[in-house]
Amino acid sequence: MSANKPIDRSRIAELTEIEQRRLDERTAKSRALYEEAAKHLSGGVASSYQGRDPWPIYIDRGEGPKIFDVDGNEYWDFHNGFGSMVQGHAHPVIGEAIIARYPLGTHFGCAVPDAALVADELAKRWGLPKWRFTNSGSESTMDAIRIARAFTGRDTVMKIFGSYHGHHDTVMVSIGVPYDSIGDRDNLASLPYGAGIPQAVVDMTVPVPFNDAEAMERRIKKLDQEGRLPACVIMEAAMMNLGVVLPEPGYLEAVREITQRYGIVLIFDEVKTGLCVAAGGATDRFGVLPDLVTLAKSLGGGLPSGAIGGSEEIMAIVESGKVYQVGTYNGNPLSMAAALASLTQVLTPDAYAHLDHLNDRILAGARDIIDRYDLIGYAVGIGSKGCVTFSDVKVRDYETYKQNQDVPLTELTWLWNMNRGIFATPGREEEWTLSVTHTDEAVDHYLSVFDELASTLRA
């Protein structure tokens, strides 16, 4: 075949219609449950990210690397709760820790010993000495930004255009927008992500492109001239979650140098990466130490939990009482018991070696399929995470992502996977997350399904 032979677009549309109809037929009980749930549960779901047209897929249970929906369909789980379940579902070690904790009480609103032990473990892994706990990624980024503002005495926040950092107003800015609305690279637009976000808050959040330290510094200089130097830069460091977009060599080091030079607090948002990419997240992988790091998702081993780690100097703002970092369920005994068991007994060096082995295999296999079937795209990953990006241009930021991604082919791939026992994260910008309970069999199944799709597209 000639290089990059185009795929028949009508074939993609035809297959999408077939696979959508097939998925609808396989999820009739989800449809019935949706119709009942929607009477009192808004949209039939507990979060808008759980919604799906024409109805959401309701999950009944999970066991290790697999989940089962209410229709009895069995899937290898490559979704893993938006990357939260790197430990696998119902891991017995974590279950034993929760069972042992439950009879002793599940909530006091007071300090518990396990919180100190979890903080000790996180300090060792990240090299940041001071920690506080929250209940979610949104709480973690919200509190980290407040701490940075208090430390610097400034209000403006700088973020990466297209990155999601939770659902509080400050960061619900410049996330999912049409290509034509992005704006000039040196003056990217501050745009609300949905309704209900005050314009005054939107204007205080300034986006810059990923993988472009020079553009970041130019925008910082401009803000400085306007008398509103940022309090912080908050960014996904290990990867930008547009599928997987890795930092270019030297980018994180340059951002660290720039923020230090201007006295700006650097926050690595590792809510979605963190323990999923390495024992100590991006700092472990890339050797760049931020001022603050935010964690959640995989931290709690399936229970709601988040954390903020920081330097002695910055976290003194919290210890002095200048910033009230509070939350009734912060450091909840059940969450801390699960987190401690996960950190000390599940997410071990051997576990990370296993994840690297699996991801290396799936990436190599996907690249081979792309080459053999002359597909336009590439496979990329880090730690337990990876994806196939259907683009003839390497995606390095939101602009190149919106300009080049093959949306119809991405949507077909999701349907194709779902109908063949691969539960994948919905959305064009998502990626897979492996768990420590995944096996070579799971990888082989994923690759056989991808090979079948590629063969069908070229038939």
BADREN-339048 format. One line per 8 residues: number of its first residue (from 1); their letters; for each residue x, y, z of C-alpha. Coordinates in nm, 3 decimals. Each point is the difference from the previous one (the first is absolute). Layout:
N
NUM> a> X,Y,Z  ...;
This chain:
459
1> msankpid> 0.000,0.000,0.000  0.112,0.357,-0.060  0.097,0.208,0.299  -0.296,0.142,0.192  -0.266,-0.129,-0.237  -0.323,0.180,0.095  -0.278,-0.198,0.163  -0.336,0.010,-0.174;
9> rsriaelt> -0.205,0.247,0.207  -0.327,-0.158,-0.105  0.132,-0.331,0.135  0.066,0.163,0.340  -0.354,0.143,0.003  -0.150,-0.336,-0.102  0.190,-0.190,0.271  -0.087,0.260,0.262;
17> eieqrrld> -0.371,-0.041,-0.073  0.031,-0.380,0.023  0.197,0.007,0.324  -0.229,0.256,0.162  -0.303,-0.214,-0.078  0.179,-0.306,0.135  0.094,0.173,0.326  -0.358,0.121,0.043;
25> ertaksra> -0.125,-0.357,-0.040  0.254,-0.132,0.253  -0.094,0.255,0.268  -0.378,-0.020,0.017  0.000,-0.025,0.381  0.212,0.314,0.021  -0.261,0.172,-0.214  -0.281,-0.110,0.231;
33> lyeeaakh> 0.196,0.101,0.308  0.074,0.339,-0.156  -0.367,0.065,-0.069  -0.083,-0.080,0.363  0.300,0.182,0.150  -0.066,0.317,-0.199  -0.324,0.056,0.189  0.184,0.129,0.306;
41> lsggvass> 0.373,-0.025,-0.078  0.078,0.296,-0.222  0.090,-0.133,-0.342  -0.006,-0.349,0.147  0.357,0.036,0.129  0.185,0.130,0.306  0.247,0.204,-0.208  -0.022,0.149,-0.348;
49> yqgrdpwp> 0.316,-0.192,-0.091  -0.196,-0.324,0.054  -0.257,0.095,-0.262  -0.010,-0.138,-0.352  -0.232,0.025,-0.299  -0.242,-0.177,-0.033  0.044,-0.139,0.354  0.283,-0.069,0.245;
57> iyidrgeg> 0.141,-0.347,0.056  -0.081,-0.100,0.359  0.267,-0.214,0.167  -0.097,-0.277,0.241  0.337,-0.117,0.136  0.374,-0.026,-0.050  0.252,-0.275,0.068  0.370,0.065,-0.048;
65> pkifdvdg> 0.051,0.110,-0.362  -0.361,-0.058,-0.108  -0.339,0.164,0.043  -0.354,-0.118,-0.073  -0.291,0.220,-0.100  -0.363,-0.047,0.105  -0.068,-0.189,-0.323  0.263,-0.258,0.096;
73> neywdfhn> 0.253,0.114,-0.260  0.356,-0.075,0.108  0.284,0.238,-0.080  0.372,0.032,0.053  0.006,0.336,0.176  0.230,0.249,-0.171  -0.207,0.289,0.137  0.071,-0.073,0.366;
81> gfgsmvqg> -0.217,0.273,0.142  0.166,0.282,-0.198  0.336,-0.141,0.104  -0.084,-0.039,0.369  0.023,-0.378,0.023  0.364,-0.071,-0.081  -0.022,-0.250,0.288  -0.275,-0.198,-0.178;
89> hahpvige> -0.353,-0.051,0.124  -0.066,-0.143,0.347  0.368,-0.063,0.068  0.006,-0.242,0.295  0.279,0.183,0.185  -0.193,0.327,-0.008  -0.322,-0.181,0.085  0.159,-0.155,0.308;
97> aiiarypl> 0.119,0.342,0.116  -0.351,0.145,-0.038  -0.159,-0.297,0.177  0.244,0.032,0.289  -0.067,0.373,0.030  -0.380,-0.007,-0.025  -0.080,-0.144,0.347  0.224,0.264,0.156;
105> gthfgcav> -0.207,0.287,-0.144  -0.020,0.160,-0.341  -0.006,0.371,0.082  0.092,0.227,0.288  0.091,0.334,-0.155  0.319,-0.031,0.204  0.362,-0.091,-0.061  0.072,-0.371,-0.049;
113> pdaalvad> 0.339,-0.180,0.008  -0.017,-0.133,-0.357  -0.007,0.355,-0.141  0.350,0.062,0.136  0.123,-0.331,-0.145  -0.141,0.079,-0.344  0.159,0.346,0.012  0.334,-0.159,0.089;
121> elakrwgl> -0.021,-0.232,-0.300  -0.096,0.279,-0.240  0.282,0.221,0.129  0.250,-0.278,-0.076  -0.137,-0.052,-0.348  -0.030,0.364,-0.110  0.278,0.167,0.198  -0.245,0.257,0.133;
129> pkwrftns> -0.003,0.009,0.383  -0.348,0.132,0.089  -0.341,-0.146,-0.088  -0.370,0.060,0.055  -0.295,-0.211,-0.111  -0.323,0.072,-0.187  -0.278,-0.213,-0.150  0.046,0.057,-0.372;
137> gsestmda> 0.218,0.144,-0.272  -0.215,0.311,-0.024  0.047,0.068,0.371  0.374,-0.059,-0.031  0.052,0.247,-0.284  -0.237,0.252,0.157  0.192,-0.005,0.330  0.340,0.004,-0.170;
145> iriaraft> -0.092,0.311,-0.196  -0.127,0.170,0.317  0.326,-0.083,0.176  0.200,0.141,-0.292  -0.205,0.318,-0.001  0.051,0.047,0.372  0.374,-0.069,-0.027  0.056,0.250,-0.282;
153> grdtvmki> -0.268,0.255,0.081  -0.118,-0.011,-0.363  -0.329,-0.099,-0.165  0.075,-0.098,-0.362  0.028,-0.369,-0.085  0.180,-0.136,-0.307  -0.103,-0.337,-0.143  0.063,-0.203,-0.312;
161> fgsyhghh> -0.258,0.052,-0.274  -0.211,-0.314,-0.035  0.091,-0.155,0.336  -0.269,-0.100,0.248  0.078,0.057,0.369  -0.333,-0.069,0.166  -0.340,0.166,0.012  0.055,0.310,0.216;
169> dtvmvsig> -0.043,0.334,-0.172  0.363,0.112,-0.018  0.108,-0.291,-0.219  -0.319,-0.049,-0.200  0.159,0.223,-0.261  0.131,-0.069,-0.353  -0.052,-0.376,-0.003  -0.219,-0.131,-0.281;
177> vpydsigd> -0.047,0.269,-0.264  -0.027,-0.006,-0.383  0.321,0.045,-0.195  -0.106,0.343,-0.128  -0.043,0.126,0.359  0.348,-0.083,0.126  0.150,0.338,-0.084  0.351,0.121,-0.076;
185> rdnlaslp> 0.275,-0.218,0.145  0.146,0.288,0.201  -0.343,0.120,0.111  -0.214,-0.311,0.046  -0.361,0.067,0.092  -0.139,-0.037,0.352  -0.334,-0.170,-0.058  -0.244,-0.154,0.250;
193> ygagipqa> -0.055,-0.376,-0.015  -0.378,0.001,0.020  -0.242,0.241,0.163  -0.007,0.132,0.356  0.364,0.114,0.018  0.035,0.372,0.081  0.177,0.200,-0.269  0.215,0.165,0.266;
201> vvdmtvpv> 0.136,-0.344,0.094  0.054,-0.094,-0.364  0.202,0.318,-0.055  0.231,-0.086,0.290  0.098,-0.331,-0.161  0.247,0.031,-0.286  0.073,-0.295,-0.232  0.325,-0.077,-0.183;
209> pfndaeam> 0.089,-0.285,-0.239  0.155,-0.327,0.114  0.356,-0.083,-0.105  0.087,0.365,-0.064  0.198,0.153,0.286  0.088,0.302,-0.211  -0.367,0.085,-0.055  -0.060,-0.042,0.374;
217> errikkld> 0.275,0.244,0.085  -0.120,0.254,-0.254  -0.349,-0.010,0.155  0.148,0.029,0.352  0.196,0.308,-0.106  -0.313,0.156,-0.144  -0.196,-0.070,0.318  0.283,0.144,0.207;
225> qegrlpac> -0.017,0.321,-0.204  -0.374,0.011,0.068  0.067,-0.029,0.374  -0.147,-0.348,0.037  0.283,-0.249,0.020  -0.148,-0.349,0.050  -0.017,-0.154,0.344  0.055,-0.342,-0.152;
233> vimeaamm> 0.031,-0.211,-0.309  -0.211,-0.315,0.028  0.073,-0.268,-0.257  -0.015,-0.368,-0.079  0.365,-0.098,0.000  0.042,-0.370,-0.076  -0.236,0.029,-0.295  -0.273,0.224,-0.131;
241> nlgvvlpe> -0.326,-0.195,-0.008  -0.086,0.038,-0.367  0.042,-0.369,-0.046  0.363,0.010,0.108  0.213,0.305,-0.079  0.342,-0.032,0.158  0.217,0.299,0.097  0.272,0.068,-0.253;
249> pgyleavr> 0.359,-0.045,0.124  0.102,0.300,0.210  -0.350,0.149,0.022  -0.067,-0.073,0.367  0.348,0.114,0.096  -0.057,0.328,-0.185  -0.337,0.056,0.171  0.161,-0.068,0.338;
257> eitqrygi> 0.274,0.257,-0.069  -0.244,0.264,-0.125  -0.238,-0.032,0.294  0.287,0.015,0.249  0.142,0.309,-0.166  -0.332,0.184,0.016  -0.094,-0.121,0.347  -0.300,-0.196,-0.128;
265> vlifdevk> -0.119,-0.313,0.181  0.022,-0.305,-0.227  -0.280,-0.254,0.054  0.020,-0.341,-0.164  -0.353,-0.134,-0.028  0.050,-0.376,0.021  -0.359,-0.088,0.082  -0.024,-0.212,-0.313;
273> tglcvaag> 0.363,-0.108,-0.030  0.183,-0.013,0.335  0.008,-0.358,0.125  -0.113,-0.120,-0.343  0.325,0.093,-0.176  0.264,-0.065,0.269  0.043,-0.050,0.374  0.065,0.374,0.029;
281> gatdrfgv> -0.184,0.128,-0.304  0.150,0.258,-0.233  0.276,0.092,0.243  0.107,-0.365,-0.002  -0.022,-0.026,-0.380  0.154,0.334,-0.096  0.198,0.115,0.303  -0.169,0.342,0.023;
289> lpdlvtla> -0.125,0.105,0.344  -0.299,0.237,0.018  -0.094,0.220,0.295  -0.335,-0.177,0.039  -0.145,-0.325,-0.134  -0.363,-0.110,-0.003  -0.113,-0.362,0.012  -0.333,-0.185,0.003;
297> kslggglp> -0.162,-0.279,-0.208  0.246,-0.292,0.044  0.107,0.111,0.350  -0.301,-0.149,0.182  0.004,-0.343,-0.160  -0.363,0.046,-0.102  -0.114,0.224,0.285  -0.031,0.381,-0.031;
305> sgaiggse> 0.328,0.159,0.100  0.228,0.283,-0.107  0.319,0.162,0.120  0.216,0.310,-0.026  0.375,-0.023,0.047  0.230,0.297,0.031  0.322,0.154,0.120  0.057,0.101,0.361;
313> eimaives> -0.005,0.368,-0.094  -0.329,-0.004,-0.188  -0.188,-0.238,0.227  0.094,0.221,0.296  -0.286,0.217,-0.128  -0.233,-0.283,0.100  0.172,-0.089,0.325  -0.011,0.361,0.118;
321> gkvyqvgt> -0.376,0.011,-0.052  0.026,0.274,-0.263  -0.173,-0.234,-0.247  -0.287,-0.214,0.125  0.048,-0.333,-0.175  -0.301,-0.185,0.137  -0.247,-0.277,-0.077  -0.219,-0.217,0.217;
329> yngnplsm> 0.105,-0.320,-0.174  0.366,0.091,-0.054  0.215,-0.293,0.111  -0.305,-0.223,0.045  0.099,-0.322,0.183  -0.127,-0.234,-0.273  0.169,0.197,-0.277  0.327,0.017,0.191;
337> aaalaslt> -0.006,-0.373,0.076  -0.056,-0.075,-0.369  0.270,0.247,-0.110  0.255,-0.139,0.245  -0.061,-0.359,-0.110  0.021,0.104,-0.365  0.326,0.194,0.042  0.181,-0.254,0.214;
345> qvltpday> -0.130,-0.333,-0.130  -0.143,0.046,-0.350  0.181,0.279,-0.187  0.344,-0.151,0.060  0.312,0.007,-0.222  -0.104,-0.339,-0.143  -0.344,0.141,-0.081  0.149,0.290,-0.196;
353> ahldhlnd> 0.232,-0.238,-0.187  -0.309,-0.205,-0.094  -0.185,0.310,-0.121  0.301,0.106,-0.209  0.017,-0.348,-0.151  -0.367,0.001,-0.096  0.005,0.352,-0.139  0.317,-0.068,-0.200;
361> rilagard> -0.174,-0.302,-0.154  -0.322,0.177,-0.084  0.180,0.300,-0.148  0.231,-0.216,-0.210  -0.292,-0.207,-0.123  -0.210,0.305,-0.085  0.291,0.154,-0.192  0.043,-0.320,-0.196;
369> iidrydli> -0.370,-0.001,-0.095  0.015,0.365,-0.104  0.298,-0.076,-0.224  -0.137,-0.324,-0.150  -0.335,0.152,-0.091  0.142,0.335,-0.103  -0.214,0.196,0.244  0.050,0.369,0.068;
377> gyavgigs> 0.087,0.023,0.366  0.237,-0.103,0.274  0.002,-0.165,0.343  0.141,0.176,0.305  0.001,-0.071,0.372  0.162,0.035,0.341  -0.026,-0.227,0.304  -0.344,-0.160,-0.001;
385> kgcvtfsd> -0.142,0.248,-0.251  -0.004,0.010,-0.377  -0.209,0.051,-0.310  -0.013,-0.017,-0.376  -0.024,0.350,-0.146  -0.146,0.015,-0.350  0.191,0.297,-0.136  0.265,0.041,-0.270;
393> vkvrdyet> 0.158,0.274,0.212  0.151,-0.056,0.342  -0.235,0.158,0.254  0.199,0.221,0.234  -0.268,0.235,0.136  -0.372,0.079,-0.020  0.030,0.187,-0.328  0.159,-0.289,-0.189;
401> ykqnqdvp> -0.243,-0.241,0.165  -0.309,0.191,-0.117  0.145,0.062,-0.344  0.111,-0.353,-0.085  -0.184,-0.272,0.192  -0.221,-0.232,-0.204  -0.321,0.028,0.203  -0.222,-0.246,-0.197;
409> lteltwlw> 0.268,-0.273,0.013  0.052,0.057,0.373  -0.372,-0.034,0.066  -0.021,-0.316,-0.211  0.292,-0.151,0.191  -0.178,0.054,0.333  -0.315,-0.175,-0.125  0.200,-0.280,-0.158;
417> nmnrgifa> 0.187,-0.064,0.326  -0.314,0.005,0.213  -0.170,-0.259,-0.220  0.300,-0.232,0.029  0.054,-0.004,0.373  0.224,0.302,0.051  -0.146,0.264,0.231  0.173,0.321,-0.103;
425> tpgreeew> -0.023,0.352,0.132  -0.259,0.197,-0.198  0.100,0.325,-0.166  0.239,0.087,-0.278  0.262,0.136,0.238  0.025,-0.304,0.229  0.256,-0.279,0.034  0.028,-0.350,0.141;
433> tlsvthtd> 0.112,-0.075,0.355  0.134,-0.344,0.080  -0.016,-0.150,0.348  0.242,-0.220,0.192  -0.253,-0.282,-0.046  0.008,0.022,-0.381  0.182,-0.282,-0.174  0.161,-0.082,-0.332;
441> eavdhyls> -0.334,-0.158,-0.092  -0.168,0.340,0.036  0.262,0.161,-0.222  -0.033,-0.277,-0.261  -0.377,0.050,-0.007  0.035,0.377,-0.043  0.245,-0.043,-0.287  -0.210,-0.268,-0.174;
449> vfdelast> -0.302,0.231,0.009  0.204,0.291,-0.138  0.139,-0.229,-0.273  -0.354,-0.106,-0.092  -0.109,0.364,-0.027  0.299,0.092,-0.217  -0.059,-0.300,-0.226  -0.369,0.087,-0.037;
457> lra> 0.080,0.361,-0.086  0.239,-0.116,-0.272  -0.229,-0.272,-0.139;
